[in-house]
Amino acid sequence: MATCVLGEKYKKKKKKERQKKKVLLSNDIVKRRIQELSAGIENQLVSRRIACDVFSLKIDESADMSELAALLALVRYGSRHKTK
């Protein structure tokens, strides 16, 4: 009925909304996806570090007023031709 009144765009929009609702976002799925992404980033960084000529590492630790600790690690690496 709604398709007859509002046309095909409405039907396509509703179909996309239904598909979005089907996406599973349980804690386990989100946790696994974050682990996969972080493993990929770690592998990239390690391989780039192995391939570089020089690198430097800067680590800074701080805490906010609620004593929540934060750790920042900055890595610069490069070769004779290019620094990233």
C-alpha positions in Angstrom: 0.0 0.0 0.0 2.8 2.5 1.0 4.6 1.7 -2.3 1.6 2.5 -4.3 1.2 5.9 -2.6 4.8 6.9 -2.1 6.5 5.1 -5.0 9.6 2.9 -5.5 12.0 5.3 -3.6 10.0 4.6 -0.4 10.2 0.9 -1.0 14.0 1.0 -1.5 14.5 3.2 1.6 12.5 0.8 3.8 14.4 -2.2 2.4 17.7 -0.5 3.4 16.4 0.2 6.8 15.4 -3.4 7.3 18.9 -4.5 6.1 20.5 -2.2 8.7 18.5 -3.7 11.4 19.8 -7.2 10.4 23.4 -6.2 11.1 24.5 -8.0 14.2 26.3 -5.8 16.8 26.6 -8.1 19.8 29.4 -7.5 22.2 31.3 -10.5 20.9 31.1 -9.4 17.3 32.3 -5.9 18.1 35.1 -7.2 20.4 36.2 -9.6 17.7 36.2 -6.9 15.0 38.2 -4.5 17.2 40.7 -7.3 17.8 41.0 -8.0 14.1 41.5 -4.3 13.3 44.1 -3.9 16.0 46.0 -7.0 14.9 46.1 -5.7 11.4 47.5 -2.3 12.5 50.0 -4.0 14.8 51.2 -6.2 11.9 51.6 -3.1 9.6 53.6 -1.2 12.2 55.9 -4.1 13.0 56.6 -4.8 9.3 57.3 -1.1 8.7 59.6 -1.0 11.7 61.5 -4.0 10.4 61.9 -2.4 7.0 63.1 1.0 8.3 66.7 2.1 8.9 66.1 4.2 12.0 63.3 4.8 14.5 62.5 6.8 17.6 60.0 6.1 20.4 58.4 8.6 22.7 56.2 7.5 25.6 54.1 9.8 27.8 51.9 8.9 30.7 49.4 11.2 32.3 46.4 11.0 34.6 43.3 13.2 34.7 41.6 14.5 37.9 39.8 11.2 38.4 43.2 9.4 38.3 42.4 7.7 35.1 45.7 6.9 33.5 46.4 7.4 29.8 49.5 6.2 27.9 50.6 7.8 24.6 53.2 6.1 22.4 54.6 8.0 19.4 56.8 6.1 17.0 58.7 7.8 14.2 60.4 5.6 11.7 62.1 6.2 8.4 64.7 5.3 5.9 67.4 7.4 4.3 64.9 8.6 1.7 61.7 9.2 3.7 60.6 9.8 7.3 57.0 9.0 8.3 
